[in-house]
Amino acid sequence: MSNFGYHSIISIFWLIISYYSGFYEVYRYSKGVEIFSKLLNQFFFISLVTFAYVGYKYKYVTTQEVGFYILSSFILVAFLKFTIFKLLKKYRILYGGNYRKVIIVGNGKSVDELKHFFTDNPDYGYNLEHIFDLKTNKKADLLDLKQFVNDNKIDELYASLNTLSNNEINDLIHFADNGLKTIKFLPDSKNTFLRNLAVEYYDYIPIISLRTIPLDKAVNKRLKRIFDIVFSLLVIVCILSWITPIIAIVIRIESKGSVFFKQRRNGLNYEEFFCYKFRSMHLNPIADLEQVQKNDPRITRIGKLIRKTSIDELPQFINVLFGEMSVVGPRPHMVSHTEMYAKSVDKFMVRHFIKPGITGLAQTNGFRGEVETEKDIINRVKYDIFYLENWTLLLDIKIIYATIINAIRGEKKAY
């Protein structure tokens, strides 16, 4: 079975089947039986594809030979999958790595069950830092909770719906979103589930996730990363390789300074990185503090052209190749502006749950460039959150297409 055609076809079908079967959706709280079920499901369809291909292509390969090949492949993949799963558990226990710092908010039976789950299963990698039972002074405890979360860099909050009022739940959601924390809820009974919320089980304990992010799934993350690498390589090889010398010469003729402009921006999980662009302005001390405005005197003549056509953004495909950015995602803001908007715009920090992009849904809907009014940044955040909650590869392709069309037509705010 060393045929190149077979391996090409089976690789494509493997990715398609794994996407719909959730083959790579194995979490720290997943059970062994769930993983084995995914393996059986995956190899059932792979077997059908294999037998169909061999039956069409080869007349002299026996059923026993194909069966032995599939069985040996199944054993090898199962061995690797379970080995990695078990090694991660051992790694968490022995070295304390790959863990999440969590707190529980509230009291009651579900809280006690979750507490025992966290303490009795260190291999799952959850470090229970504190329980805020809210039994004495609820208002004061909730204030202490927020301070504790910030001081101890807590990753996840688990809150009992039975203990909190609607206003308190909304307040915690607001706090978690703007603090870039994950919040999940413990229902008072299994009958209270809302259909638009994601339900997971830690052992037999139901947990409600407030927000489902498709790019949290390993298969989606890999699919987007493969797309980013292929697309960025095509742009770098086919466009950036020949246009860079031309742009460099024109930039250096018109003004002194480097060809490239780099600026610290906030990306995934609020981490800072250097975002690269072709320099479109004269050297100035406020480049990292003030956004470009219409008829900005800092912009050079060539700068006006490359900004109008978005050519100045092309070096960011290097950021994409390095894994700091994605082709499509929320546009990263300069650090000073991120800090400002985080304080004044509700849910602004939610954008940092995924990688920033060269273009995004907000940009293709008229909210690119300068933030002139509060409405601009609020709508930008609204579109960015919609994107991260509804991501598909097709949506990325549609956004890229719209971006190219807008660049050709010219945009009102492209200055």
N, C-alpha and C positions, 0 to 999 in steps of 0.2 A: 504493500500500500504506500509506495513512495511516489505516486503520481502527483505532479505539480498541480494539475487541474483539479484533482479531488481535494487537495489541501486548500486550494484557493476557495473553492465552493464551500467546503465544510467550515472554513474560517468565517465566511460571510454569514452562513446560516447559524453558526455558533453565537455570533454577536446578536443576530436578530432574535433568536430563541431566548438567549440569556436576558435580553432587554425585557421581553414580555413575561418571562417566567420568574424574573427577580433572582436569577442564579447568584449574582454577586451581592445581593442585599443580605449580607450576614453581619449582624451587629453583636456587640459585646454581650447582650442579653439573649441572643438567639439560642435555641435548644439544639442539641445534636440531632434529634429526630427531624427538625425543620430543615437542617442542612442536608441530611440524607434524602429527604423528600425532594428537595430542589435538585439534587444529583440525579435521582431517578427520573424526574420530569425532564431534565435537560437531555439525558442520554436516551430517553425514549424517542424523542423527536430526532436527535442526531442519528440514531439507529435507522429510522425511517429514511432519512436523507442518504445515509451510507448505502443501504440496501438498494435504494432506487438508482443511485449513481452507478454502483457496481453492476446491477442487473442490466443497465442500459449500455455500459461501456465495455464490460468484460464478460466473456462467455465461459471462461475456464476457471474462474475463481469460485470455490465451493462456499456453501452456506456456513460450513464449519469454520473455514478460514476467516470469513467476515465476522462471524460471531466471536471467535477468539480475539480478533483485533479490537472489537468493540468492548468486550469484557476486560481485556488487559488495559485499555484506555480508561475505562471506568474505574478500575482498581487504582491506577496510577493517579488520576485526577482526585479521586476520593482521599487517597493517602496524603497527597499534597495539601488538599483543602483542610482536612481535619488536623494535620500536623501544624499548619500555620495557626489554625484556630486554637489549638491546645498550647502552642508555644507562646502565643500572645497572653493567654491566661497565666502561664507560668511566669512570664516576664512581668506581669502586673503584680503578682504575689511576691516574687523574689527581689525585684529591683524597683518596684513602685512606679514603673513607667506606664505610659499610655493610660493614664487615669483621668477622671473628671472629678473636680471638687464640687460637692453638692450640699444644699441645705434643704430641710423640710419645713414647711410653714403650715401650722394648724395642729389639730389633735383629733383623736378618734381611732377607730379600729383600723381604717385604711392606712393611717399614718404609722401606727404600730407595726403593721405588716410590712410596710415599705422600709421602715427602720431596720427590722430584722433581716429583710432581704439584702440591704446594703452591707450590714455588719457580718452576716453569715456567708456572703459570697464575695470575698475580696478579689477573686479571679475575674469578676466582671469589671473591675477597675473604677468603682465609684467610691470616693472618699467622702463619707458623711461628716461634714465639719460641724454642723450644729442643727438643733431642732428648735424652732421658735413656736412653742405651743400656743401662744397668745391667750393664756389662761388668766394672767394677772391684770396687766394693763395693755390691752390690744393696741391702742394708738401708739404708746411708747415703744412697744415691742416691734411694731412695723417700722418705726423710725430707726431703731437699733439694727433691725434686719438690713436695711439699705446701707447703713454705714458698714456693717459686717461684710456684706457682699462686696463692696468697693475695696475695703481694707485687705480682705483675704483673697481677692481675685477668684471669686466663686464662678464656676462655669454654668451650673444649672440650678434652677429653683423648682421645687416640687411643692405645690400648694393644694391644700384640701379645700374643695369647693364647699364642703359642709360647714367649714369654720368661718369663711369669709363672706362679707356682704358683696353685692354687685359693685358698689363704689370702690371697695377695697380690692376686688379682683381687677377692676379697670385700672386702679392706681398701680397695682403690681405689674400689670401688663405694660403700662406706660413706662414704668421704671426699668423693666427688663429690656424692652425694645430700645430705649434710648441709652441703656448701658451695655448693649450688645451681649446680653445674656439670654440663654435659652430658658423658657419657663414652660412647665408642664403641670397638669392638674390631676388630682386624685378625685374621682367622682364619689358621691356618697353611696351610690348603688349603680349596678350595671344598667339599670333602666333609665338613667338620666343622660345617657350619651346623646350628643347632638350629631346629626348626620354629616355636617360639614367639618367636623373635627376628626383628626386622625387618632385612632385608638391602638395602643401597643400593649403588650403584656410582659411584665417583668415577673417571671415565674407564672403565677396565676393572679397577679395583681394588675388590674386595669389602670392604664395611665393615658391621660388625654394630652395630646400635643396641640398647642394653639395654632401652629403654623406648619404646613408641610412645604418643604423646599425641595423640588425635584433634584437639584444639584447636590443634595446631601447623599443621594444614592450613588454608590460606587460606580455602577454601570453608566449612569448619566455623566458623572464627573469624568470618567475615562473617555466617553464618547465625545464630550465637549473638548477635552484636552487634545485628543487625536485630531479633531477638526481644527483646533487652534494651531497646532503644529504644522499641519499640511497647508492650511491657508496662509499662515505667516511665512512659511518657506517659499511658497509660490510668489508672494508679494516681494519678499526680499530678493529672490533670484531674478524674477522677471521685471521688476520695476525699480526697487531701491538700488540694485547693483549699478544701473546705468544713470539713474536720475540724480543720485547723490553727488557725483563729481560736477555735474552741471550746476546744481543748486549751490554747491560749495563755492564754486568760482564766482557766481553772481553775488552771493552773500558777502564774500570777502572783498570783492571790488567795491561794493556800495558802502560797507561799514566795517570797522575793526571789530575783532572779537572772534570767538569760536563759531564754527559752523553749526554745532549742535547746542541746544539749550536744555539743561537738565534741571528738574525742580522736584523737591520732596513732596510726595503726595501720599494720601492714605489709601491702602488697598484692603485686601481680605483680612478680616479680623482686626481692622484698624492698624495693621502693620504699615510702617512707612517704607517707601521705595523711591528710587529716582525715576521719574517719568521723562522720556526723551522726546524732543521735537527739533525740527529745523528752526534755527533762530530767526525770528521775524521782527525783532525789535532792536533798536539801538541799546547798547549796554546802559542799564539804569539801576539805581539802588532799590527801587520799589517793585521790581519784577515779581518778587515772592509775596508781596503784600496786597497789591491792587490788580483787579481784573482789567483786561483790556476793554476800553470803551469805544463807542463809535467816534471816528475821526481822532483817534488817540495819536498824539504827536510822537509817541515812542516807536510807532510802527514804521518800518522802512518801506521803500517803494516795492521791492521784491517781496517784502513781508505781506503787503496788502494782497498781492497776487496769490501767494502760496496759502494764505489764510482763507481767502475767498474760495479756493478750490480744495481746501483741506489737505494739500500736499504737505503742509508743515507737520501733520500728525503721523506721516508714514514711518518715521523712526520708532514709533511705539510698537511696531510689529516685532522689533527686537525685544521689547518688554514682554510681548506675548510669547515669543520663543523661549525666553528665560523663565516663563511661568509666573511672572509678576502681574500680568494682565491677561485678559481674554479679548478676542476680537469684538465680542458683543458683551455688554454689561453696563452697570451704572458708571457714568463718567467720574473719574477720581478728581477730587478738589484739592487745591493746595492746602497744606496743613493748617495755616492760620484761618482759612475759611471753614474748614471742617470743624475746628474747635468752636467757631462762632455759631455755625448752623446747628451743631449738636445741642447747644444751649437754647436756641430760639425756635427750632423747627421740630415739631413732634414726629417721632419715628425716623428721623434723619439717619440715625446710626444703623437702622435695619439694612440699609444699602450695603453695609460692610460684611454681611453674611456670605456674600459671594465675591468673586474677583471683579475688579473694575474693568471696563471695556474701552476700546477705542471709539466705539459708537454704541448707542443704546436706544431703547424704545422711547425714552424722553426726547432724545435729540431728533429722532425722525418724526416727532409729533410737535415740533416747533419750540422746544425748550432747551436749546443749545446756547452756548456762549454766555454772554453777560447776564447776570441776575439783576434785572432792573427794578423789579418789584417783589414783594413777598409772595405774590401769586406764582411767580416763575419758579421759585425754589420749592414751594409746596407741591405744585404740579409735577415738577421733576421727581420729587420723592414718591409721589403717588404712582407715576409710571414705572419707576425703578422697583417699587415693592410689587406691583402687578407682574413685572417681568420675572422676578426671582421666585414668585409663587406659582407662575404658569409657564416656566421655561420648557421649550421643546427645541430640538435642532431645527425644525422647520421655521420656528419663530426667529431664530438666529439668522437663517438664510433670508427671510423676508426683510428683516431689519437691515442686513447688509445690502440687499438690492435697493431698498428705499434710500439708504445713505448714498449709494453711487448715483442714483437718479437725482437726488437733491444736490449733490456736488456738481453734476453736469449742468443742472438748471440754474444753480446759484441760490443761496439762501439769504433771507433778509438779515439774519443775525450773524452771518459769516463775515466778521470783521475783526 
